[in-house]
């Protein structure tokens, strides 16, 4: 069984300037998108600034471990980050990559409390990789 997790704190909006967010927070994002960028299907994208703390790869341990890593880096900037709520959407985005359907994740009350302090949406996207499962 293999479970890996990624965590990003995302700020996005129609008029979001990712370079300005980077300068304001003093953090290097893992990904940015300028507003008005076109997807391959022609749809216009909103501006995006995403931060994962630059882990070398997805966490193999637990979702809690991945969340704590990013939370610890962002918590000192919480008030500055939350100021973006007036002009943008903020979300904790988590990826759960799995090669079997058993297992999953748990979150402690302490981490749930830290997430609640941010007062923003929390989402987990689950991905199943059959090729990885058959390799095991």
Beta strands, then each sheet from edge to edge (+ up, - down):
strand 1: 3-13
strand 2: 31-33
strand 3: 47-51
strand 4: 89-98
strand 5: 121-128
sheet 1: 2+ 3- 1+ 4- 5-
end
